[in-house]
Amino acid sequence: MSTKTDKIDRLAELTAQQESSSGASLWREALKRLRASKMALVGAWIIAVFLLLAIIGPWVAPYAPGQQWRGEVFVNRAEFVGARAENWFGLDHLGRDIFSRMLVGARQTLLLGVVSTLIGLSVGALIGSFSGACATLGGRVGQRIDSVVMRCIDIMLALPSLLLAVSVAAVLGQSMTTVMIAIGVVQIPVFARLLRGAMLVQGGSDYVLAAHSLGIRKRRIVLTQIMPNSLSPVIVQATLSLATAIIEAAALSFLGLGNPDSAKNPEWGVMLTQAQNYADSAPMMAVYPALAIIITALGFTLLGEAMREALDPKLRG
């Protein structure tokens, strides 16, 4: 748990440097480094292709995701249809076109990642901003409140993320909404601690002391000064969390906690789950969704890591 919290706290410290020696803004210099980073470009291209498929996939898919080619797949005899002109990726165990289901499933996978990340970001930011405001401008009472809140956050961070997600999903039941909420709950403590740490760094800045001396109300200082300058590491973490959310969604679906009705709305994690029973006779049923999940998560990870390095003065070299 200490390693996880150390990484979060280190990322929060990035907001301490708002101006570089050249006088340019932190984000402007970071953008220049991102443009020159091959890792960022590769990640951006992967994400762009994924987003394009998620947007146009249902319209360019050659067949409906639930359409079956009857009389061609015989599971009992381990007879499957591989790649051919009509079906580029072959047919699954129910005679459905895998390529079409992959295209349509890109949107469901993106929806899972984005919604779950938004849940974690919104709730985590609310908790983190409250705790950070208490610690920064709340005096002794505020510091005690911050200490209680952070101990609860540390308890959540101490739990393995997948175990926590499985526990939440098992309580709520099997559905797509359950997967989104479960993954979102896992990400709440990360965003909460990250934003709180960034606000603590900003709380000791000169502009905050100047605002105090001018008699500006504490609430206004938090909302208009500290909060806007504390969002840089949160944006970076949101990019990295998208990769984690996609992988954890696939894991929950693999464990049977995902969408129970995937005929019309396929999702890559559910497709991977369905393919496990036919790994010997039709391994490509598992290879296609697995590769899609890995490559997509890699794209978000590359871009997020490149953003983190661009913002970190110790890693800029």
Backbone hydrogen bonds, N-H to C=O, Kabsch-Sander energy under -0.5 kcal/mol:
donor,donor_aa,acceptor,acceptor_aa,energy
5,T,1,M,-2.5
6,D,2,S,-2.3
7,K,3,T,-2.0
8,I,4,K,-1.9
9,D,5,T,-2.8
10,R,6,D,-2.3
11,L,7,K,-2.1
12,A,8,I,-1.9
13,E,9,D,-1.3
14,L,11,L,-1.2
15,T,12,A,-1.3
16,A,13,E,-1.9
17,Q,14,L,-1.0
18,Q,16,A,-0.9
20,S,24,A,-1.5
23,G,20,S,-1.5
26,L,18,Q,-1.2
29,E,25,S,-1.9
30,A,26,L,-2.2
31,L,27,W,-2.3
32,K,28,R,-1.5
33,R,29,E,-2.0
34,L,30,A,-2.2
35,R,31,L,-2.1
36,A,32,K,-1.1
37,S,33,R,-0.6
37,S,34,L,-0.9
38,K,36,A,-0.6
41,L,37,S,-1.9
42,V,38,K,-2.6
43,G,39,M,-2.2
44,A,40,A,-2.6
45,W,41,L,-2.3
46,I,42,V,-2.2
47,I,43,G,-2.4
48,A,44,A,-2.4
49,V,45,W,-2.3
50,F,46,I,-2.3
51,L,47,I,-2.8
52,L,48,A,-2.3
53,L,49,V,-2.5
54,A,50,F,-2.3
55,I,51,L,-1.9
56,I,52,L,-2.7
57,G,53,L,-2.1
59,W,56,I,-1.0
60,V,56,I,-1.9
61,A,57,G,-1.5
67,Q,64,A,-1.5
69,W,95,G,-2.7
70,R,68,Q,-0.9
72,E,69,W,-0.9
74,F,79,E,-2.5
75,V,73,V,-0.5
78,A,75,V,-1.4
79,E,74,F,-3.0
80,F,78,A,-0.7
82,G,80,F,-0.6
84,R,87,N,-2.6
90,G,87,N,-1.0
91,L,81,V,-2.3
92,D,96,R,-2.2
95,G,92,D,-1.7
97,D,67,Q,-0.6
98,I,90,G,-2.2
101,R,97,D,-1.7
102,M,98,I,-2.3
103,L,99,F,-1.9
104,V,100,S,-2.3
105,G,101,R,-2.2
106,A,102,M,-1.0
106,A,103,L,-0.5
107,R,103,L,-0.6
107,R,104,V,-0.8
108,Q,104,V,-1.0
109,T,105,G,-2.4
110,L,106,A,-2.3
111,L,107,R,-2.6
112,L,108,Q,-2.2
113,G,109,T,-2.2
114,V,110,L,-2.8
115,V,111,L,-2.3
116,S,112,L,-2.0
117,T,113,G,-1.8
118,L,114,V,-2.4
119,I,115,V,-2.2
120,G,116,S,-2.2
121,L,117,T,-2.8
122,S,118,L,-2.8
123,V,119,I,-2.1
124,G,120,G,-2.0
125,A,121,L,-2.5
126,L,122,S,-1.8
127,I,123,V,-2.3
128,G,124,G,-3.1
129,S,125,A,-2.7
130,F,126,L,-1.8
131,S,127,I,-2.7
132,G,128,G,-2.8
133,A,129,S,-2.4
134,C,130,F,-2.1
135,A,131,S,-2.4
136,T,132,G,-2.2
137,L,133,A,-2.5
138,G,134,C,-1.4
142,G,138,G,-1.8
143,Q,139,G,-2.1
144,R,140,R,-1.9
145,I,141,V,-2.2
146,D,142,G,-2.6
147,S,143,Q,-2.1
148,V,144,R,-2.0
149,V,145,I,-2.4
150,M,146,D,-2.6
151,R,147,S,-1.7
152,C,148,V,-1.6
153,I,149,V,-2.0
154,D,150,M,-2.7
155,I,151,R,-1.7
156,M,152,C,-1.7
157,L,153,I,-2.3
158,A,154,D,-1.7
159,L,155,I,-0.8
159,L,156,M,-0.7
164,L,160,P,-2.4
165,A,161,S,-2.4
166,V,162,L,-2.7
167,S,163,L,-2.1
168,V,164,L,-2.2
169,A,165,A,-2.6
170,A,166,V,-2.5
171,V,167,S,-1.5
172,L,168,V,-2.0
173,G,169,A,-2.0
175,S,173,G,-0.6
175,S,257,L,-1.0
179,V,175,S,-1.6
180,M,176,M,-2.1
181,I,177,T,-2.4
182,A,178,T,-2.8
183,I,179,V,-2.3
184,G,180,M,-2.2
185,V,181,I,-2.6
186,V,182,A,-1.5
187,Q,183,I,-1.4
188,I,184,G,-1.0
188,I,185,V,-0.5
191,F,187,Q,-2.0
192,A,188,I,-2.4
193,R,189,P,-2.4
194,L,190,V,-2.0
195,L,191,F,-2.5
196,R,192,A,-2.2
197,G,193,R,-2.4
198,A,194,L,-2.1
199,M,195,L,-2.3
200,L,196,R,-1.9
201,V,197,G,-1.8
202,Q,198,A,-2.1
203,G,199,M,-1.9
204,G,200,L,-0.7
204,G,201,V,-0.8
205,S,202,Q,-1.9
209,L,205,S,-1.6
210,A,206,D,-2.5
211,A,207,Y,-1.8
212,H,208,V,-2.2
213,S,209,L,-2.3
214,L,210,A,-1.4
215,G,212,H,-1.7
216,I,211,A,-2.1
221,I,217,R,-2.1
222,V,218,K,-2.3
223,L,219,R,-2.2
224,T,220,R,-2.6
225,Q,221,I,-1.8
226,I,221,I,-2.3
227,M,222,V,-2.7
229,N,225,Q,-1.1
230,S,227,M,-1.8
231,L,228,P,-0.8
235,I,231,L,-2.1
236,V,232,S,-1.7
237,Q,233,P,-2.5
238,A,234,V,-2.1
239,T,235,I,-1.5
240,L,236,V,-1.9
241,S,237,Q,-2.7
242,L,238,A,-1.3
243,A,239,T,-0.9
244,T,240,L,-1.7
245,A,241,S,-3.0
246,I,242,L,-2.0
247,I,243,A,-1.9
248,E,244,T,-2.8
249,A,245,A,-2.5
250,A,246,I,-1.9
251,A,247,I,-2.0
252,L,248,E,-2.6
253,S,249,A,-2.3
254,F,250,A,-2.3
255,L,251,A,-1.5
256,G,253,S,-1.5
257,L,252,L,-2.7
262,S,260,P,-0.7
271,M,267,E,-2.6
272,L,268,W,-2.1
273,T,269,G,-1.8
274,Q,270,V,-2.5
275,A,271,M,-1.4
276,Q,272,L,-0.7
276,Q,273,T,-1.0
277,N,274,Q,-0.6
278,Y,275,A,-1.6
279,A,276,Q,-0.9
282,A,278,Y,-2.8
285,M,282,A,-1.4
286,A,283,P,-1.3
287,V,283,P,-1.7
288,Y,284,M,-1.9
290,A,286,A,-1.8
291,L,287,V,-2.7
292,A,288,Y,-2.1
293,I,289,P,-2.3
294,I,290,A,-2.5
295,I,291,L,-2.8
296,T,292,A,-2.2
297,A,293,I,-2.5
298,L,294,I,-2.2
299,G,295,I,-2.0
300,F,296,T,-1.9
301,T,297,A,-2.2
302,L,298,L,-2.8
303,L,299,G,-2.1
304,G,300,F,-2.5
305,E,301,T,-2.8
306,A,302,L,-2.2
307,M,303,L,-2.2
308,R,304,G,-2.2
309,E,305,E,-2.5
310,A,306,A,-2.1
311,L,307,M,-1.6
312,D,308,R,-1.3
315,L,312,D,-1.3
316,R,312,D,-0.6
